[in-house]
């Protein structure tokens, strides 16, 4: 049995993993999730949020959990966050799993990769800048079509109000050099073939660039933990 630390993506929070955490627990695993700084219920002002702060929060939670067997999972923007954390402290984790996640190479930003996804034919998240320019808020009428395109209507009704403004700092941050410990950690990349937030082809490009040979494909949109949690868990525990 394994222990999982689940890291959410932009505009979301620990709530995104509720279904997956419950299923992991049912299968005898242990699951933890946290709100990244400035997300979910965390009160950190958007102006103070950085990728370094994300990495610190993840490592603090890993230390609190205190297990030598911890699988770190990142969704979407959370992929960049788990990369930053695992590069700083690779010994804290036994394996990394990227779920339709951004995985910027050193010197790349999430913003740059998002623009590349758009150029490949995916409209991606539609936003307006708020809070004096330090956060981006999704245009509510586009959330369902971009993120929840394969979810049931009741799931959409529940989830849409939970999307909150996203601090811009981590989106524009340039990824640091990867440590040797990070490069040597076992990794799996789960791409989502119906994704309308990050082009599936870009997901393949990022996984290839990171040297990830262990790859799987889910026929789902960008939020598989909401649309097909059981199948996603199958891919997490392998």
HELIX and SHEET records of a PDB file:
HELIX    1   1 UNK A   14  UNK A   17  5                                   4    
HELIX    2   2 UNK A   18  UNK A   26  1                                   9    
HELIX    3   3 UNK A   46  UNK A   48  5                                   3    
HELIX    4   4 UNK A   51  UNK A   65  1                                  15    
HELIX    5   5 UNK A   78  UNK A   88  1                                  11    
HELIX    6   6 UNK A   90  UNK A   92  5                                   3    
HELIX    7   7 UNK A  110  UNK A  119  1                                  10    
HELIX    8   8 UNK A  131  UNK A  133  5                                   3    
HELIX    9   9 UNK A  140  UNK A  147  1                                   8    
HELIX   10  10 UNK A  153  UNK A  160  1                                   8    
HELIX   11  11 UNK A  169  UNK A  172  1                                   4    
HELIX   12  12 UNK A  180  UNK A  184  1                                   5    
HELIX   13  13 UNK A  200  UNK A  209  1                                  10    
HELIX   14  14 UNK A  224  UNK A  227  1                                   4    
HELIX   15  15 UNK A  229  UNK A  237  1                                   9    
SHEET    1   A 6 UNK A  30  UNK A  34  0                                        
SHEET    2   A 6 UNK A   3  UNK A   7  1                                        
SHEET    3   A 6 UNK A  70  UNK A  75  1                                        
SHEET    4   A 6 UNK A  95  UNK A  99  1                                        
SHEET    5   A 6 UNK A 186  UNK A 192  1                                        
SHEET    6   A 6 UNK A 214  UNK A 218  1                                        
SHEET    1   B 3 UNK A 127  UNK A 130  0                                        
SHEET    2   B 3 UNK A 135  UNK A 138 -1                                        
SHEET    3   B 3 UNK A 166  UNK A 167 -1                                        
END                                                                             
